[in-house]
Amino acid sequence: AKFIDSTNEAVAYLNDLCCEMEQRYSVMQKRNVKESKGLFKPIFCFIDELADLMLSSRYEVEESIVRLAQKGRACGIHLIIATQRPTANVVSGLIKANMPCKIALKVSSVRDSVVILDHKNAEQLLGFGDAIIKLPYPTEETRFQCAYVSDERIDEIIRIRNI
């Protein structure tokens, strides 16, 4: 696990992930396979506040995210991106179009719901983990309840995994 808290480091890491993706594709091509099943250890990249990155390095961040979202899954690189401000200038059309699965928690406006889900309803969620998941298939959308995990518990899990 690698924790990054500066914009410059985040941009560099996203670029490194794109390079890793290309290297993985080279290996896959040499082995004549279209998916990496079992070839590579999966990489999960969590971006906790996309708005902050987009404000400071929009072009570089958007380019890397779009490339990874388009091709990363097949070679075992996965993105999990979150933002508290799901506005159109944060979740750009290119990013939105290339993220196949979307989860919306309670948002403050219909406009924010439309940015995430392409329709209203997330503004009507109850909060406290009430959520909607939209899968890549247009008809598959499910309301569900998320579990709450405290910061202390997350720190404990990370500490245990790094021992």
Protein Blocks (a to p, Z undefined) as FASTA:
>chain_A
ZZdfbfklmmmmmmmmmmmmmmmmmmmmmnopabfghkaccdddddfblmlmmmmmmmlm
mmmmmmmmmmmmmnopacddddfblcfklmgfklmmmmmbdcddddfbfklmmmmnopah
jlmpgbjoiacdddfblklccddddddddfklmmmmmmmmmZZ
